[in-house]
Amino acid sequence: MVTVTRELAERIAALAELLLSDDSSDAELRQLAELSLDLVPGSSAVGVVVAGDNTWAYSASDPTIASLHRQQLDEGNGPVAESLRFGEARRIDDASAEDRWPGVCSAMLADGLLSCLVLPLRTDREPGGVLVIYGRERGCFAGTGHDLALLFAAQGGVALRNATMYRSCRRLVDNLRVALESRAVIEQAKGILVAEHGFSPDAAFNRLSLLSQNTNKKVKDIAADLVAGKINRRQFAGDD
């Protein structure tokens, strides 16, 4: 019997915040796996599989577990592959008596694992991801332990969605900052050309663009070199 204490509930609820602490998806998956191993009763090994851009991201408490998951995805067969395909949970209560996935069960038995619970992680991707929990006893993930694992997987999916959204916002902010910095240095360079050569702002920008084309360098880099005094300003002189 598992007692769901306030402390346990708070640790699960805090999962979404924990997964925002690092920009690396590998770190997020590693955190999710480690917390699952710590919080889900009966768990002896944990793996996480999440869809990426034309690939899969893996994390596991044991390297052999990650290898087992890769094999299932390569072959398209096994509880992990089925859970990802159908978005449904899969469970093995006794690998020595399970006949649905003989290859997977043989690999589990070789590693001393008898129980397995595969739970979908609800992410924004299709297929999304799964949390895979293994135990060394028969029927590890029945009753309250199963319910707690379901709660954890649900919160883990929310955490991964939040982390993805967080990284997207960070990229947007970073791109905006770079764009503003580029605009600022270009405006500085234009100001120099307006002041020294009497160009209009548009004509000054045209001069920067022309040199950019001739040197195959970005306008912002030409502008930065001009502001830093790395370019002879006389070459911009002339009629426009």
SENU-526947 format. One line per 10 residues: number of its first residue (from 1); their letters; for each residue x, z, y of N, C-alpha, C. Coordinates in steps of 0.001 Angstrom, whole numbers, always signed. Each point is the difference from the previous one (the first is absolute). Example, Ala and Ser with C-alpha at 12.3 -4.5 7.8 and 13.67 -1.06 7.14 Angstrom:
BEGIN
1	AS	+13190 +7800 -5690 -890 +0 +1190 +900 +0 +1200 | -350 -720 +1050 +820 +60 +1190 -770 +730 +1090 $
END
This chain:
BEGIN
1	MVTVTRELAE	+850 +0 -1194 -850 +0 +1194 +883 +0 +1241 | -355 -848 +965 +762 -85 +1241 -801 +650 +1117 | +615 +917 +710 -650 +630 +1129 +334 -762 +1270 | -1032 -558 +630 +222 -768 +1225 +4 +968 +1173 | +1171 +480 +350 +138 +953 +1089 -5 -712 +1348 | -127 +772 +1044 +44 -572 +1347 +1360 -642 +266 | +1057 +646 -496 +1348 -547 +193 +131 -1364 -662 | -534 -116 -1218 +66 -1265 -719 -780 -1073 +741 | -1204 +344 +475 -816 -961 +734 +691 -458 +1275 | +659 +931 +695 +694 -348 +1237 +1195 -914 -274 $
11	RIAALAELLL	+699 +221 -1106 +1153 -855 -330 -451 -1429 -301 | -1120 -130 -694 -521 -1337 -285 -499 -660 +1269 | -687 +747 +851 -529 -557 +1243 +1122 -427 +936 | +1150 +683 -94 +1134 -321 +875 +792 -1200 -483 | -374 -552 -1130 +761 -1105 -573 +89 -1184 +947 | -1103 -333 +670 +5 -1155 +904 +1035 +175 +1100 | +115 +1207 +539 +977 +248 +1061 +1421 -84 -545 | +221 +497 -1210 +1335 -37 -584 +487 -1429 -180 | -899 -894 -359 +400 -1369 -270 +224 -808 +1266 | -220 +611 +1155 +298 -679 +1254 +1366 +383 +538 $
21	SDDSSDAELR	+739 +811 -737 +1249 +542 +527 +1175 -937 -156 | -173 -1136 -683 +1110 -913 -227 -518 -1419 +63 | +786 -918 +565 -431 -1392 +124 +199 -793 -1282 | +609 +574 -993 +296 -728 -1229 -1096 +202 -1026 | -568 -1107 -504 -1039 +113 -1013 +538 +658 -1263 | +1288 -215 -325 +592 +647 -1165 -41 +1511 +150 | +281 +480 +1190 -31 +1443 +242 -1415 +536 -146 | -982 -761 +466 -1392 +430 -115 -419 +103 -1459 | +349 -1007 -785 -358 +21 -1414 +712 +1133 -716 | +1244 +245 +384 +762 +1089 -615 -648 +1347 +316 $
31	QLAELSLDLV	-456 +165 +1240 -686 +1237 +368 -1276 +183 -811 | -753 -1084 -145 -1248 +73 -747 +263 +379 -1452 | +1018 -596 -601 +334 +311 -1391 +440 +1459 -142 | +833 +452 +911 +505 +1378 -84 -1114 +1016 +178 | -915 -248 +929 -1108 +922 +213 -939 +13 -1192 | -218 -1163 -609 -852 -68 -1191 +592 +845 -1124 | +1291 -133 -195 +684 +750 -1049 -101 +1501 +253 | +0 +363 +1266 -28 +1410 +388 -1407 +590 -69 | -1004 -796 +359 -1338 +546 +191 -963 -224 -1159 | +158 -1082 -744 -959 -296 -1072 +405 +742 -1267 $
41	PGSSAVGVVV	-832 +903 -488 +363 +788 -1189 +157 -878 -1234 | +1010 +313 -797 +250 -736 -1228 +886 -1207 +165 | +328 -361 +1234 +806 -1207 +222 +1468 +261 -308 | +598 -927 -745 +1420 +90 -330 +793 -1152 +574 | -680 -1096 +315 +634 -1170 +615 -1069 -728 +795 | +415 -576 +1115 -953 -671 +890 +606 -1300 +497 | -834 -1023 +110 +423 -1264 +582 -1056 -515 +963 | +446 -769 +980 -905 -624 +964 +349 -1473 +74 | -1028 -838 -51 +180 -1448 +122 -927 -483 +1106 | +555 -709 +982 -786 -475 +1133 +324 -1456 +275 $
51	AGDNTWAYSA	-1031 -787 +281 +194 -1414 +311 +718 -139 +1328 | +987 -917 +40 +700 -311 +1235 -203 -1454 +360 | +863 -545 +831 -64 -1414 +371 +641 -830 -1104 | -852 -572 -848 +443 -842 -1107 +885 +739 -1002 | -128 +1317 -43 +796 +780 -946 -702 +1321 -238 | +662 +878 -775 -534 +1335 -279 +1034 +1035 +405 | -478 +1116 +529 +872 +1120 +337 -218 +1099 -1039 | +1089 +550 -509 -65 +1008 -1052 +696 +1282 +454 | -523 +1102 -495 +721 +1264 +118 -386 +829 -1212 | +945 +733 -553 -291 +785 -1190 +951 +1177 -101 $
61	SDPTIASLHR	-467 +1063 -617 +845 +1173 -210 +1026 -240 -1097 | -208 -1064 -790 +903 -344 -1102 +181 -1515 -2 | +1242 -503 -11 +219 -1456 +22 -687 -743 -1138 | -132 +645 -1160 -648 -676 -1125 -1470 -240 +277 | -616 +845 +836 -1407 -171 +357 -173 -1249 +854 | +875 -175 +977 -73 -1186 +849 +184 -1262 -828 | +900 +53 -970 +231 -1144 -877 -1247 -306 -826 | -669 +1042 -466 -1228 -170 -772 -1083 -660 +835 | -82 +358 +1263 -1006 -584 +883 +315 -1466 +293 | +1257 -298 +224 +390 -1396 +242 -346 -878 -1201 $
71	QQLDEGNGPV	+237 +529 -1178 -291 -765 -1217 -1495 -300 -93 | -836 +969 +317 -1445 -215 -63 -452 -1071 +990 | +575 +9 +1199 -387 -992 +1003 +516 -1383 -377 | +1193 -57 -575 +543 -1285 -435 -845 -615 -1110 | -469 +854 -917 -778 -488 -1134 -1494 -67 +296 | -437 +674 +1078 -1421 +18 +332 -832 +811 -965 | +622 +971 -673 -705 +784 -1015 +439 +1456 +83 | -965 +912 -179 +308 +1419 +44 -913 +702 +989 | -21 +1331 -34 -895 +742 +894 +301 -213 +1480 | +1273 -130 +347 +364 -237 +1404 -506 -1361 +454 $
81	AESLRFGEAR	+252 -1028 -811 -437 -1356 +337 -1521 -69 +101 | -700 +666 -910 -1464 -30 +21 -565 +755 +1193 | +576 +1139 +312 -487 +774 +1147 +159 -779 +1294 | +1127 -705 +147 +215 -826 +1182 -954 -1188 +25 | -260 -580 -1163 -849 -1188 -69 -1466 +330 +302 | -482 +1110 -537 -1422 +313 +110 -312 +1107 +1007 | +1032 +663 +519 -233 +1086 +942 -660 +1197 -642 | +273 +221 -1284 -618 +1082 -756 +1074 +885 -625 | -362 +1263 -238 +922 +930 -635 +161 -334 -1477 | +1165 +312 -540 +267 -130 -1429 +673 +1288 -468 $
91	RIDDASAEDR	-316 +410 -1258 +540 +1273 -489 +362 -95 -1472 | +1134 +577 -320 +429 +151 -1391 +98 +1501 -276 | -814 +484 -937 +16 +1427 -323 +982 +332 -1115 | +311 -994 -845 +942 +227 -1095 +651 -1333 -347 | +1225 -190 +472 +685 -1283 -213 +218 -280 -1479 | +66 +1047 -840 +226 -198 -1432 -1237 -520 -713 | -1169 +111 +673 -1254 -447 -626 -666 -1131 +774 | +557 -391 +1116 -580 -1055 +843 +356 -1375 -549 | -1020 -868 -141 +264 -1327 -561 -217 -1138 +991 | -348 +311 +1268 -246 -1077 +971 +1294 -636 +495 $
101	WPGVCSAMLA	+1034 +784 +202 +1252 -516 +557 +1171 +498 -850 | +204 -577 -1161 +1034 +506 -923 +1407 -20 +574 | +337 -1040 +770 +1336 -62 +568 +257 +1108 +1001 | -970 +240 +864 +124 +1062 +995 +70 +1359 -686 | -862 +207 -985 -19 +1296 -691 +1304 +256 -752 | +565 -1032 -582 +1282 +165 -696 +1096 +424 +973 | +5 -625 +1177 +992 +354 +1014 -208 +1435 +488 | -1257 +402 +157 -288 +1380 +405 +485 +992 -1045 | -313 -269 -1256 +401 +913 -1077 +1512 +119 -96 | +684 -1111 +245 +1460 +21 -49 +581 +909 +1075 $
111	DGLLSCLVLP	-767 +174 +1086 +457 +865 +1093 -643 +1383 -70 | -705 +287 -1103 -599 +1314 -174 -1270 +216 +802 | -696 -1057 +366 -1212 +94 +811 -1223 -328 -854 | -1032 +837 +85 -1211 -199 -799 -1216 -370 +833 | -47 +450 +1250 -1165 -246 +853 +378 -865 +1190 | -996 -747 +484 +222 -853 +1175 -1307 -161 +752 | +74 +97 +1307 -1166 -217 +856 +403 -968 +1105 | -722 -1125 +82 +287 -1019 +1012 -1177 -37 +970 | +274 +274 +1276 -1058 +76 +1011 +257 -1005 +1118 | -1010 -779 +385 +175 -952 +1106 +236 +719 +1321 $
121	LRTDREPGGV	+875 -561 +807 +205 +463 +1373 -720 -990 +911 | -943 +464 +751 -798 -887 +833 +782 -341 +1270 | +644 -1152 -5 +745 -469 +1163 -719 -1207 +583 | +592 -600 +1043 -596 -1174 +627 +345 -1281 -734 | +801 +96 -1049 +435 -1191 -723 -812 -178 -1273 | -105 -1243 -442 -622 -304 -1280 +954 -860 -820 | +506 +456 -1136 -199 +1364 -510 +750 +1021 +847 | -427 +1236 -66 +599 +1021 +845 +1161 +703 -647 | -283 +1079 -700 +1056 +752 -646 -586 +973 -994 | +872 +646 -757 -443 +996 -975 +961 +1174 -11 $
131	LVIYGRERGC	-548 +1149 -285 +767 +1214 -261 -66 +232 -1497 | +1159 +111 -659 +64 +136 -1458 +652 +1344 -335 | -762 +861 -693 +473 +1343 -309 +110 +153 -1511 | +1131 +522 -481 +251 +165 -1428 +152 +1482 -348 | -432 +346 -1215 +150 +1365 -489 +573 +18 -1405 | +603 +1111 -374 +636 +113 -1317 -921 +645 -1035 | -1195 +373 +407 -973 +570 -918 -1193 -935 -126 | -751 +114 -1096 -1213 -779 -178 -1091 +476 +962 | -738 -924 +538 -1140 +346 +848 +362 +772 +1255 | +1145 -315 +603 +448 +743 +1190 -954 -152 +1177 $
141	FAGTGHDLAL	-623 -1157 +111 -711 -312 +1233 -1506 -99 -226 | -547 +1045 -580 -1445 +118 -176 -494 +1166 +858 | -1280 +33 +251 -593 +1120 +721 +466 +85 +1440 | +313 +1207 +428 +367 +249 +1390 +1276 -720 +388 | +941 -97 -934 +1239 -713 +293 -263 -1450 +352 | -934 -623 -708 -379 -1381 +291 -624 -104 +1382 | -890 +940 +328 -667 -29 +1303 +996 +188 +1135 | +968 +882 -215 +1009 +227 +1023 +858 -1245 +193 | +326 -664 -1087 +778 -1236 +94 -778 -1076 +752 | -1319 -85 -232 -839 -958 +724 +44 +271 +1501 $
151	LFAAQGGVAL	-116 +1277 +360 +52 +376 +1409 +1340 -369 +606 | +1052 +249 -747 +1333 -298 +498 +190 -1494 +197 | -459 -804 -970 +136 -1452 +105 -794 -533 +1183 | -1196 +556 +227 -814 -444 +1134 +722 +282 +1310 | +572 +1179 +124 +719 +347 +1219 +1287 -806 +121 | +627 -300 -1140 +1208 -824 +34 -287 -1391 +508 | -1154 -575 -390 -380 -1319 +508 -210 +11 +1498 | -660 +1046 +491 -189 +146 +1446 +1347 +94 +700 | +915 +759 -616 +1328 +175 +598 +736 -1327 +107 | -61 -805 -1061 +697 -1283 +38 -620 -933 +1029 $
161	RNATMYRSCR	-1327 +32 +143 -642 -811 +1040 +450 +457 +1375 | +21 +1313 +188 +437 +523 +1297 +1443 -373 +293 | +842 +81 -1022 +1411 -332 +188 +166 -1467 +366 | -775 -877 -651 +68 -1429 +314 -438 -252 +1433 | -1086 +657 +406 -491 -155 +1364 +1022 +529 +1011 | +625 +1123 -347 +999 +603 +873 +1172 -943 +217 | +504 -601 -1098 +1121 -916 +128 -378 -1244 +796 | -1229 -479 -193 -445 -1174 +755 -36 +304 +1492 | -507 +1178 +347 -38 +399 +1420 +1402 +171 +558 | +903 +558 -812 +1383 +161 +445 +639 -1354 +276 $
171	RLVDNLRVAL	-243 -964 -901 +559 -1343 +211 -568 -634 +1257 | -1300 +192 +226 -626 -564 +1191 +606 +596 +1265 | +178 +1320 +12 +596 +664 +1155 +1436 -459 +216 | +757 -99 -1095 +1395 -447 +115 +80 -1420 +540 | -866 -874 -503 -6 -1389 +476 -384 -80 +1469 | -966 +834 +393 -414 +22 +1395 +1126 +494 +897 | +714 +1019 -467 +1124 +530 +783 +1077 -1064 +178 | +315 -717 -1076 +1008 -1057 +84 -450 -1092 +963 | -1292 -344 -66 -525 -1037 +884 +88 +428 +1465 | -311 +1264 +274 +64 +498 +1372 +1442 +54 +499 $
181	ESRAVIEQAK	+909 +409 -880 +1406 +34 +393 +519 -1404 +279 | -404 -953 -810 +418 -1391 +204 -540 -524 +1324 | -1263 +304 +268 -611 -456 +1249 +716 +600 +1206 | +377 +1282 -123 +656 +673 +1114 +1345 -636 +323 | +794 -301 -1036 +1324 -564 +261 -114 -1434 +511 | -1015 -729 -467 -219 -1365 +506 -386 +48 +1477 | -835 +966 +361 -395 +134 +1412 +1207 +355 +867 | +895 +830 -533 +1221 +329 +733 +852 -1242 +230 | +163 -788 -1064 +814 -1214 +121 -626 -985 +981 | -1307 -139 -46 -685 -877 +949 +230 +483 +1430 $
191	GILVAEHGFS	-47 +1319 +180 +217 +564 +1336 +1387 -321 +530 | +979 +28 -879 +1369 -335 +406 +76 -1452 +469 | -598 -906 -761 +47 -1421 +349 -795 -293 +1263 | -1109 +690 +182 -791 -172 +1225 +819 +452 +1207 | +686 +1155 -153 +751 +558 +1128 +1251 -814 +314 | +706 -483 -1017 +1278 -668 +235 -146 -1496 +278 | -1019 -637 -572 -106 -1452 +122 -1281 -468 +685 | -852 +940 +351 -1211 -361 +714 -1039 -704 -842 | +85 +138 -1332 -1000 -623 -855 -1337 +721 +124 | -1069 -704 -326 -1275 +673 -202 +67 +707 -1353 $
201	PDAAFNRLSL	-859 +984 -257 +20 +672 -1304 -165 -964 -1172 | -871 -992 +146 -205 -975 -1081 +1254 -842 -217 | +635 -414 +1102 +1212 -803 -121 +1123 +815 -636 | +74 +1294 +330 +1025 +861 -596 -203 +116 -1503 | -1239 +133 -402 -272 +85 -1443 +341 -1322 -686 | -281 -1118 +677 +336 -1301 -577 +1502 -127 -221 | +807 +546 +942 +1455 -37 -148 +444 +803 -1233 | -613 +1155 -167 +327 +820 -1173 -398 -714 -1291 | -1167 -629 +8 -489 -711 -1181 +891 -1178 -341 | +466 -704 +1033 +860 -1165 -231 +1315 +416 -654 $
211	LSQNTNKKVK	+594 +1093 +509 +1242 +475 -591 -237 +508 -1416 | -1172 +585 -234 -360 +458 -1338 -31 -1157 -979 | -590 -1109 +414 -80 -1176 -860 +1382 -597 -253 | +812 -31 +1032 +1327 -619 -123 +964 +822 -846 | -214 +1295 -32 +917 +890 -735 -598 +530 -1298 | -1268 -330 -245 -697 +466 -1208 -37 +1524 -72 | -172 +615 +1165 -147 +1447 +79 -1371 +322 +582 | -523 +1165 -324 -1301 +396 +521 +76 +253 +1493 | -1124 -257 +675 -49 +199 +1448 +346 +1444 +356 | -527 +947 -795 +271 +1408 +320 +1491 +322 -119 $
221	DIAADLVAGK	+701 -674 -932 +1439 +238 -145 +782 -631 +1163 | -437 -1183 +437 +610 -623 +1176 -197 +898 +1214 | -1211 +507 +137 -312 +879 +1137 +844 +1263 -39 | +146 +594 -1188 +787 +1230 -130 +1463 -257 +355 | +540 -1131 -433 +1391 -339 +333 +168 -211 +1497 | -991 -620 +634 +67 -224 +1440 -12 +1323 +753 | -885 +891 -397 -96 +1313 +652 +1278 +800 -217 | +597 -146 -1174 +1218 +752 -320 +1255 -647 +570 | -132 -1137 +663 +1143 -672 +589 +843 -772 -995 | -550 -336 -1150 +740 -721 -1033 -112 -1512 +171 $
231	INRRQFAGDD	-819 -431 +947 -195 -1423 +255 +380 -288 +1449 | +719 -1075 +196 +341 -434 +1368 -1277 -462 +694 | -371 +705 +1039 -1266 -306 +674 +13 -1339 +719 | +1179 -518 +261 +94 -1263 +753 -591 -1163 -811 | +22 +120 -1300 -508 -1114 -806 -1501 -203 +176 | -674 +993 +597 -1443 -148 +242 -276 -685 +1341 | +1032 -173 +828 -203 -591 +1315 -379 -1456 -136 | -649 -542 +1030 -398 -1401 -11 -1420 -159 +445 | -399 -1223 +180 -1375 -264 +443 -957 +230 -1153 | -1206 +379 +330 -1033 +185 -1009 -1306 -512 +560 $
END
